[in-house]
Amino acid sequence: MNDTHVNDTHANDMASRIRVVTDSACDLPQAIVDELGISVVPLTIRIDGEEFIDRRDLTPAEFWTLCSTSPNLPETAAPAPGQFEQVYRDLAASGATGIVTISLSAGLSATMQSAELAARSVSDVVAVVVVDSRTVTMGLGVLVMDCARLALTGASLSDVVARAEDLAQRTRVWGALDTLDNLKKGGRIGGAKALLASALAIKPIIEVVDGKVEQGGKQRTRSKALAFLVTKLQSYGPVDNLAILQADCADVEQFRQMLQPHYQGEIIVGDIGPVVGSHTGRGTIGIAFHERVTDHH
């Protein structure tokens, strides 16, 4: 079947059709995924023995409802290599000349390994390069979004890979947790310490550093935590691709209005899905953005 002539209205179409693949830890709004032609491979969530496909079987709202009634922390499982392989083959069949997969931090999940195994198994069909985002949630989301936009301009595989690797160094994610319940359930924090902290109503601040989640400080109240995040954003100077990540928060619009004076452009809001939400808990709110490279004087 020879249909090469069908699509050559755009010179770029035939020359370079690079597609971007990621996983469901990106927490990108579906409208953006659709608009930019991003392929999202889902992780699996297990709650009290029942399995759900992220984004497909479970909306964030449904996830939080299930969590609130379960005594156990949800478990997440990386996609199987076969899930990535199917996506790669489908994209190649629909005309992709190269694929860039940008995965959630390899330090937090085996997802990247699956993506790489699949890349090897399709190497005779299409070139796939897997990049470790070294981040998660909307940090991954804004990185993927930026690279997908670049791919749509007809950029080459190496251009998109270079962009992803560059942005991975400059992606910053800061968040404020509203509750320590999930950290307590997950055993990531000693029980007594968690009880003490909730008695003091401390709001822990987290930061993603080199692909791992680190403590970034603590604030006494929710309003102080939000103000801290705004100040933190300002401390970076002008930034690109600012997004809000939020887990079922009532104050997200208020937070957006607090940030808007410090950013030129639209601030995208992404719902924290089960992959990250399992650990951070409901009420988590934060920011993701790209720090600009500045010349050191």
N, C-alpha and C positions, 0 to 999 in steps of 0.2 A: 504494500500500500504506500503510494508516494504522495504525501500531502504536504511536502515542504513548502510548496508555493502558497498554501492557504494563508499563512500567517505573516508573510513578509512585508506587511504594510509598514511595520516599524522596523527600521534597519537593526535596531537593538535586539529585537525578538530572537533573531536567528543567531546573532553573534554571541550573545551572552544572556542566558536566562538562569540566573542564580536564584535559588530558593532558600528561604530560611526556615529551619526547624527548631523547635524548643520543646520544653516539657511543661506540665501543668503547674509547676511551682512558680511560673512566671507571673501568675495572677493578673494577666492583662485582660481588660474588658473585651468581651467577644466581638464587639463592633470594630475594635482596632485590629484584632486578629483577622477578621473577615476582610476589612478594607485593605490591609497590607499583604494579604495572601500568605499569612504565617501558618505553618503546620504545627499543631500542639499535640505532643504524645502524652497521654495521661498516666499519672501514677495511680496506684490502687490504695484505697483507704480501708482499713479493717476496724470496725467498731463492734465490740462484744461478739466477735466471731463472724459477723456479717461483712461481706466484701462489697465495696462500691468503687466504680470507676470515677475518678476525679473529674469534675466538670460535666460529666455525662449523666451519672446516676444521682448526683448530689449537688444541689446548689449550696453556696456558702450558708445561706439562711437555714436550710434543712440540716446542714452539718452542725451548726451551733445548737439547734434544738436537740439533736441526738446526743451531743456532748454533754449538755446540761443534765441529761437524765442518766448518763452512764458513769459508774464509779471508776471506770478505767480510762486511761489515756488511749486515744485512737492510735493505731499503728499505721505507718505508711510503707508501701513497698515500691521499689523502682520498677519501671516498665521492663518487660522482657526484651532481649535483643530483637526478637521477631516482630515486636510492635514497631520499632524503629525501621527495621528492614522493609516492612510492608509500606511504610510511608515513603521511604527512599525510592522503592520500585515504582510506586504510583506517581511520584513526582517526575521520575525519569521518563516514564511512559507518557506523561503529559507535556514533555518537552524541556524539562530542566537539564541544563548542561553542566550544572554543578550545584552542590548543596552545602550550606554551612549550618551545622547544628550547634546551637549555643545552649549548654546544659546548666542546670543548677549546680552550685559548687560541689566539686568532687570531694571536698572535705566533709560534706554533709550527707551525701547519698551515693549509691552505686549507679545512679542513672547515667552518668557519663560513660561508665564502663560498657553499659548496654549499647549506648549510641555508637561507641567505637567498635565493638564487636560487629554490630550491624554494618558499619561503614566498610569493614574489611570484606564482609560477605557479599557486598554489591560492587566491589571495586572494579569488576569487569564491565559493569553496567553504567555507573556514574561516579564521578569523583565526589567524595564526601569528606569534609574537614570538620572535626569536632573541636570546639573551643570551650574551655572551662571558664564560665562567667565569674567564678570565685565569689558569687553573690547569690541572692535568693529573693523571692517575692518581686515587688516592682523594681528592685535593682536589676534583676534579670529581665523584667518586662521592658524597662526603658532601653536597655542594651539591645534587646531583640528588635524592638520597634525601630530604633535608629538604623540598625543594620538592614532591616527589611526595606526601609525607605531607600537606602543606598542601592540595594539590589534592584529595586524597581527603576532606577535611573539607567540600568544597563551596565552597571559596574561588573568587573571581572571577579572570578572566584577569589583570587589573591587580594584584591581590593577589599572585599567584604570581610575576609578573614583578618586582614591587617586592622580594619576598623574595629572588629570585635575584640581583638587582642589589646588594642589601644584603650578602648572604652572600659574593658575589664579592669584595667589599672586605675581608672578614674571614677569608677562607680562607687557612690557612697550611700549607705543605708543606715538610718537612725530610727529607732522606734521607742515608744513608751508603752510598757505593759500596764494593764489595768488591774491585773490579778496575778497572784502567784500560785493559784490553784493547779494550773497545768504543770508548772515546773515541779510542784510538790508531788502531784500524781505520777509524774515521769521520773521521780527520784533524782532529778538533776539538782536538787537543793535539799539539804537536811530538813526533816519535818519540823524540828523545833525552830530552826532558823526561819522557816516559812511562816510559822505561827507568830513568831516575834515580829516579823516584817509586816504581816497583815494587821497586827495589833497597832503598829505604828503608822499604818496606812501608807507605807512607802511605795512609790511608783518607780520600779526599776527602769533604767534607760538601757537599751541594748544598741550595739553597733556591730555591723558585719565588717570584720577585719580579715583580709587574706583568706576569704572563704569560710571563716568560722564566726560564730556568734559570740561576742564578748560583752561583758558588762561595761556600759559607757557612763555609769553614774547612777544617782538616784535622786528623786525629787519627792517632796512631802505630799503634794496634792496633784490631782489631775491638771488643774489650771496651770500650776507651776511646771508640770511636765510638758504641756503644750508650749508654754512660753519658752522653755529651755530649747525645744526643737526649732522654734523660730529663730532664736538667737544663734543656735548652732548653724542653721542655714546661712544666716547673715555673715557668719565668721568665714565662710568660704569665698565671699565676694560673688561676682556674677557666676551663675551656674547654667547648665543646659539640661533640658529634658526633665524638669521637676515633676514628680508624681507624689501622690499621697497613697499610702497603703493603710487599709483600715479593716478591722474585724468587727463588723456589726455595731459601729459606733454612732451614737446619736449626735455627737458634736462634730461630725466631719465637715459640715458646711461652715460652721464657726471657725474651725481650724483652717479651712481653705481661705477664708477671708483674712485670717491673721497672716497667712503666708503671701497672699497676692501682692501686697505693696512691695515685696522684696524680690519679685520675679516678673520679668517681661514675658508674657505669653500665657497660654492655657495650661492649667494644672490638671493633669489627668488623675482620676481617682480609681484605684484598683482595689477590689475586694480580696482580702487575704483568704486564700482557700485552705482546705484541710491540711495540705502538706506542711505549711508553716504554722497555721493556726493551731494544729495539734499541740505544738510546743509552747506557743506564746499566749494562747488563750484569747477569749472573747474580750473586746474592748481595746485590743492593741491598736495603736495608731502610730504612723510614722511617715518619714519622707525618704524618697530615693531620687538621686540626681547624678549628673556628671560634673565633676569638678573640671574647671577649665585649666589647661596648661598655661602657666604664666612664665614669662621670661624672668629669670632671677637676675635682678640688677646687682 
